[in-house]
C-alpha cells in the first residue's frame, strides 16, 4: 500500500513546495485547505484533497487520519494574540493525537528554542512542545529568514523606489533561505524513516539587506533607495502601512530579537540550503 502524506498550507510557499517535492518523488499527497475546492483547484495534481480549518479539531483529525506523516505550519491569525494561537495549537495537537498520525514535520524557526522575547516565534516554541507531547514523532524544521520576505516590500519598491529595512543596520550578513529549499527539506524529513524526534536547522546563503536591495533593483530594472527604519518608529511605520496594532507589536518584538542576535541556529542537525536569492527574486518579481 502506498503511503500518503497530509500537507497543510498547500496554497502557500512552503506547503506548496513540500507537496510538489513529494509529487515529484512519486509520493501520494493529501492536500489540506481551509476552503472547499481550493487545494484541488490550485494543486491540480495532488493525489487527494481534504477540507479542514486548523481550529476545527474534528475536521483536522479526519484529514490526518490514515496518513504516514503530516506537515503542519502555524498561521498568524487575528486577533494576533497569544490566546488565539494557544487555542490553535491545542486544536492541532489534539488532532495529531486523535488521528494517530505517527510522524509530524512542522515549520519552525531559528529562535524557537526560546520561550519568550521573540514575538510570534514563541508560539512556534509552544507548538513544538505540544506536538512532542502527543506521542507522534516530531521533526521541527527551524528556518532562518525567507528569501521571499521581499514580497512584503514590493509595493514600496515598485511604487516609491524604496527598500525599507526594519533593523539597526543594512550591512549585517543574514542567512536567507528559499522556500523551495524548505519544501525539499520537509519532504525529505517526511519520507525518511527515523525512530526519534529531532530539530533540524536550515542553513542558507547569507546576504546583507543592502545586497538584497541591489539584487531586487536589478530584478526590477530600476534603482532603489535603502531606508533604515529606527526602532522607535517600527510600530508606527507598520501600522501606517496597514498592519493591525497587535500584530505590529508582535513584529516589533521579533525584529528586536533578530537585531539583538537572539535568534540562533540551535538544533540536532543542520541541512545546508543553496538556492541563491537572485533565482528567488526572478520568480517573485515576475508575479
C-alpha positions, 0 to 999 in steps of 0.5 A: 500500500502506498503511503500518503502524506497530509500537507497543510498550507498547500496554497502557500510557499512552503506547503506548496513546495513540500507537496510538489517535492513529494509529487515529484518523488512519486509520493501520494499527497493529501492536500489540506485547505481551509476552503472547499475546492481550493487545494484541488483547484490550485494543486491540480495534481495532488493525489487527494484533497481534504477540507479542514480549518486548523481550529476545527479539531474534528475536521483536522483529525479526519484529514490526518487520519490514515496518513504516514506523516503530516506537515503542519505550519502555524498561521498568524491569525487575528486577533494576533494574540497569544490566546488565539494561537494557544487555542490553535495549537491545542486544536492541532495537537489534539488532532495529531493525537486523535488521528494517530498520525505517527510522524509530524514535520512542522515549520519552525524557526531559528529562535524557537528554542526560546520561550519568550522575547521573540514575538510570534516565534514563541508560539512556534516554541509552544507548538513544538512542545505540544506536538512532542507531547502527543506521542507522534514523532516530531521533526521541527524544521527551524528556518532562518529568514525567507528569501521571499520576505521581499514580497512584503516590500514590493509595493514600496519598491515598485511604487516609491523606489524604496527598500525599507529595512526594519533593523539597526543596520543594512550591512549585517550578513543574514542567512536567507533561505528559499522556500523551495529549499524548505519544501525539499527539506520537509519532504525529505524529513517526511519520507525518511524513516527515523525512530526519534524526534529531532530539530533540524536547522536550515542553513542558507546563503547569507546576504546583507539587506543592502545586497538584497536591495541591489539584487531586487533593483536589478530584478526590477530594472530600476534603482532603489533607495535603502531606508533604515527604519529606527526602532522607535518608529517600527510600530508606527511605520507598520501600522501606517502601512496597514498592519493591525496594532497587535500584530505590529507589536508582535513584529516589533518584538521579533525584529528586536530579537533578530537585531539583538542576535537572539535568534540562533541556529540551535538544533540536532542537525543542520541541512545546508540550503543553496538556492541563491536569492537572485533565482528567488527574486526572478520568480517573485518579481515576475508575479 
